[in-house]
Amino acid sequence: MGDKFTINHKQIIERALDQSFYRGLSLYESDAIFLPARRGNQLSAMCVGTSSAAYRVTASFNESGCLTTHCTCPYDWGGDCKHIVALLLTYVLQPELFRAGEALREELLSLEKEDLVDIVEQMITRYTGLDDIVEHMISEADS
């Protein structure tokens, strides 16, 4: 796929409603995107929202451009939300900010078992309720 995905400013505008685009531009200008990464054909980052929460945003690409996007915010009014716009603008205008890496699965497969357990334990400590999900998945794997 090369070093840079195929997407431009005009395509980002076309993917969002005007209000979402301009709000996303404002988020981009205020450096709301953090922890940007590029793995395989996917971009991901966290984006500061207007509330205290940060949202996880992703964009998956194919050879002709952006294919699918997702954000954990509650936006449901058509087109990409402002957080996705901010992610895409950051990539187009500042691609050097994105940490490049292998696909996450490949990175996880390269780790030692003890390192994986440490990561899961840190996640359980940080994210309320994740312990229940992990315990459920372990019981399903054992059956």
N, C-alpha and C positions, 0 to 999 in steps of 0.2 A: 504494500500500500504506500510505501514511501515514508518520508519523514513528516509530511504534513497532510492532514485530511483536507478534502476538497470542500470548503465552505467559504462564503464571503459575506461581507456586510449586507449586501442586497438580499441574499437568501435568508439571513437572520431576520431582517425586516419583514419579509414575506411570510415567515413562519409564525409571527406574533401579531396580535391586535395592536393598534397604534399605542394605546395606553400602556400595555405590557412592555412594548419595545422601549418607550421612553423611560418607564420606571426601571427597566433592566439596564438601560444606558446609565441612569443615575446610580444604580448599584455598582456597575462596573467602575464608574468614575470615583466612587467612594471606597474602592478596594474591598468590596463585600465578599469577593470570592477568596477562599482560603483552602489550603491543602489540595491544590489542583494536581491531578495525575493523568497520565495517558498510558493505558495498558491495552495492548493489542489494538482493536478498532474502537475502543471506548475511552471517552473523557469522563472524569468524575471530579467532584469537588464538594466542598461545603460552602453555603452561601448564607451570610447574615441576612435575616429577614427583618421586617418592621417590628415584629414581636421580639421577645428575648430569645426565641428559638433560632437555631441555625438549621437550614434545610440541606439535605443531600440531593445533589443534582447529577444526572448522568446524560450522556449523549452517545449513541452508538452510530457509527458511520459505515457506509459502504463506498465503493469506488466512485459513485456519482454524487456523494455528499451525505448530509445528515439523514439518517434513516429513522431513528426513534429517539425520543427524549423522555426523561422521567424526573419528577421532583416530588419530594415528600410533603410539599406544602398543600393546602386544601384548594388551590386554584382549579376552577372548572368552568371557565367561560370561553373556551375555544383558543386554539393556538398555543404556543409556548408561553409559560408564565415568565414573569420578570426575572426570576432566579436562573432559569435556563438561558434567557437572553444574556444575562450577565456572564454566565459560563461561556457561552459561544463567543461573545465579544472579547472576553479575556483571551480565549484561544486564538482568535483571529488577530488581535492587536498585540498580544504579549505571549506568544507560544512558548517562549523560553521559560516562563514561570511553571510550566507543567513538567512535573517529575515523570520521566519516562520509565517504564518498567514492563516486565513480561505480563502476560495475562495473570490475574490473581491466582487462578488455580495452579498454574505452573510455579509461581513463587511459593505457594503453600506446599506443593509437593517437594520442593527443594529443601524444605526445613526439616530439622530433626524433630522427632516426636516430642521431646521435652520442651522444645521451643514452641511448638504448636499448643501444648498444654498451657504453657505460660501465657500465650496470647489469649486463649479462651478464658483463662482465669482473670486476666486483666479486663477483658470485655465484660465478664459477669459482674465484676466489682463496679465497673463504670456504668453499666446500663441495667436499670431496674427491670426485673422480670425476665431477663435473659437466662437466668439460671433455670427457670421452669421450662423454657424452650429447649435448652441444651439437654436437660434431664429427659424430656419427652423424646427427643431425637435419639438419645442413647438407648432408651428402652425400645424404640422402634427398630433400631439397628440390631439389637440383641435378639429380637424375635424373628 
